[in-house]
Amino acid sequence: APGPSPIDTEEIEPKRRMAAGDAIKYETIERGSLYGTDYRIFIKGPEGVISPWHDIPLFADEANHIYNMIVEIPRWTNAKME
């Protein structure tokens, strides 16, 4: 039986560039005590508080294959936001 197909690394190579142009600006709003059970982070878009899972589009620039990405684990930590 044949094995799995090799992965084309060209498709998954990280691209260190940001989308330019008419990018939507988002900001974070923090509430509660950091590391406490009341700690919350909200994301605010141009029209108010949004859901990062449902309101941020997948593509930042579909023609150039640039995607938006939401990371649950903040940089330099191991605390997962849920």
Phi, psi and omega in degrees: 000135179291148179279182180294152178292143178294150179276133176280103185293342177299326182285336183249004179295130181295142177250117182267074175209157180251150177291139179250170175103225186272048181294142176280136181266131177239151174225157179258146176237121181257138178227145178088184182267128178306133182072002176269165180289345179266002183288131180220147172238129177245152177248129182248127176256190182298336183247016178119191182292137184232169173264123179296335182278333187244337188252345177269123183294151179299316184263132168274325178207092186298322182298327181258011178058045177252125186250153167276150181221133176249128181247123181284335183257110183300148180303140178069017178227174172236013179276121180270131178275127178226000000 
